[in-house]
Amino acid sequence: MVESVIENLNIRDDGIYADLTAGFGGHSKKILEKLSERGKLVVVDRDPFAFEHLKQIFKENKNVIVLKMNFKDIALDFKFDGILLDLGVSSFQYDTPKRGFSYRYNAPLDLRMDTDENNRFSEILNMDISQIASIIKNYSDEYDSYNIAKEIFQKIQKNKLKTTFDLKDAIIKGKKGRDISKGLKRVFMAFRIFVNDELNSLQILLNRLPFITNRKCRVVIITYHSIEDRLVKNHFKSSTDFLPVHKKVIKPKYEEIISNKRAKSAKIRVLERV
Ligand SMILES: C[S@@+](CC[C@H](N)C(=O)[O-])C[C@H]1O[C@@H](n2cnc3c(N)ncnc32)[C@H](O)[C@@H]1O
């Protein structure tokens, strides 16, 4: 997937590029390899741990700018020739128990990418069943959203929704034996999207793309679930500023899926500024 992303960014060695979801710098390093000293790379992540790591790995590179911010706020005094968005959570976030992203470990319910921000999860504690069900349905397409929301609501009433395992227990009860592991994945994802306001950030950035890009700028977007991909697809359907480079989305090769389970649901869309 990395090769395909780099190829599709169509990198010019003196161009200005942005990796707006840099995580632990895997893609950024590959972009940098293609740049000469005249090129520039802006590396962004909202996660403070990712930011510290990125600062460290690029500290010797004078043509790399590392920023800790939500990409929806990106505003610099130059425009980009290529932008990469590799959406969702990093393996580091997902695999660090205390971050609360995964139902595999028991931890306080956190789910924030930016741990310097207030945790929006507390808003859920004041919601009624239908509001909780709407979050689950709208952000994950989970069909048992109401039953799960009812179980979550009951835990909240008893002051017993504090940890990832409390949430896991409510989801398992709500699923009543059907598709439990899919249900767990979907509900944790739905709450993560809500807590981080992910779709809103993405929509704001997509709306701003014409103002932050040069002509011929390539935008490569990797999504990992259908709701995000639908948003991207629909946005560009009516766009007169960007045209798709490929007729179909790019999907990872079989070998990539075998070596990286997350890649299974990845879809890559490539757009070019007219
Ligand atoms: C799938 S990981 C990216 C992995 C990265 N491409 C690499 O090679 O290591 C997604 C990253 O994007 C960050 N992220 C997600 N939404 C963001 C946003 N709105 N603004 C800034 N960073 C964001 C997350 O914190 C996470 O580190």
Ligand as a Chemical Component Dictionary entry (heavy atoms), coordinates in Angstrom:
data_LIG
# 
_chem_comp.id                   LIG 
_chem_comp.type                 NON-POLYMER 
_chem_comp.pdbx_formal_charge   0 
_chem_comp.three_letter_code    LIG 
# 
loop_
_chem_comp_atom.comp_id 
_chem_comp_atom.atom_id 
_chem_comp_atom.alt_atom_id 
_chem_comp_atom.type_symbol 
_chem_comp_atom.charge 
_chem_comp_atom.model_Cartn_x 
_chem_comp_atom.model_Cartn_y 
_chem_comp_atom.model_Cartn_z 
_chem_comp_atom.pdbx_ordinal 
LIG C1  C1  C 0  -3.744 5.363  10.364 1  
LIG S1  S1  S 1  -2.772 6.418  11.352 2  
LIG C2  C2  C 0  -1.557 6.992  10.236 3  
LIG C3  C3  C 0  -0.340 6.143  10.135 4  
LIG C4  C4  C 0  0.741  6.768  9.288  5  
LIG N1  N1  N 0  0.337  6.916  7.911  6  
LIG C5  C5  C 0  2.064  6.006  9.356  7  
LIG O1  O1  O 0  2.609  5.691  8.283  8  
LIG O2  O2  O -1 2.547  5.768  10.470 9  
LIG C6  C6  C 0  -3.787 7.842  11.520 10 
LIG C7  C7  C 0  -3.178 8.977  12.325 11 
LIG O3  O3  O 0  -3.918 10.146 12.004 12 
LIG C8  C8  C 0  -4.104 10.923 13.149 13 
LIG N2  N2  N 0  -5.320 11.715 12.924 14 
LIG C9  C9  C 0  -6.575 11.254 12.724 15 
LIG N3  N3  N 0  -7.411 12.280 12.530 16 
LIG C10 C10 C 0  -6.672 13.414 12.593 17 
LIG C11 C11 C 0  -6.988 14.797 12.462 18 
LIG N4  N4  N 0  -8.241 15.229 12.268 19 
LIG N5  N5  N 0  -5.971 15.690 12.529 20 
LIG C12 C12 C 0  -4.689 15.269 12.740 21 
LIG N6  N6  N 0  -4.337 13.978 12.908 22 
LIG C13 C13 C 0  -5.326 13.054 12.825 23 
LIG C14 C14 C 0  -4.221 9.923  14.279 24 
LIG O4  O4  O 0  -3.863 10.510 15.512 25 
LIG C15 C15 C 0  -3.246 8.819  13.831 26 
LIG O5  O5  O 0  -1.981 9.008  14.396 27 
# 
loop_
_chem_comp_bond.comp_id 
_chem_comp_bond.atom_id_1 
_chem_comp_bond.atom_id_2 
_chem_comp_bond.value_order 
_chem_comp_bond.pdbx_ordinal 
LIG C1  S1  SING 1  
LIG S1  C2  SING 2  
LIG S1  C6  SING 3  
LIG C2  C3  SING 4  
LIG C3  C4  SING 5  
LIG C4  N1  SING 6  
LIG C4  C5  SING 7  
LIG C5  O1  DOUB 8  
LIG C5  O2  SING 9  
LIG C6  C7  SING 10 
LIG C7  O3  SING 11 
LIG C7  C15 SING 12 
LIG O3  C8  SING 13 
LIG C8  N2  SING 14 
LIG C8  C14 SING 15 
LIG N2  C9  SING 16 
LIG N2  C13 SING 17 
LIG C9  N3  DOUB 18 
LIG N3  C10 SING 19 
LIG C10 C11 SING 20 
LIG C10 C13 DOUB 21 
LIG C11 N4  SING 22 
LIG C11 N5  DOUB 23 
LIG N5  C12 SING 24 
LIG C12 N6  DOUB 25 
LIG N6  C13 SING 26 
LIG C14 O4  SING 27 
LIG C14 C15 SING 28 
LIG C15 O5  SING 29 
# 
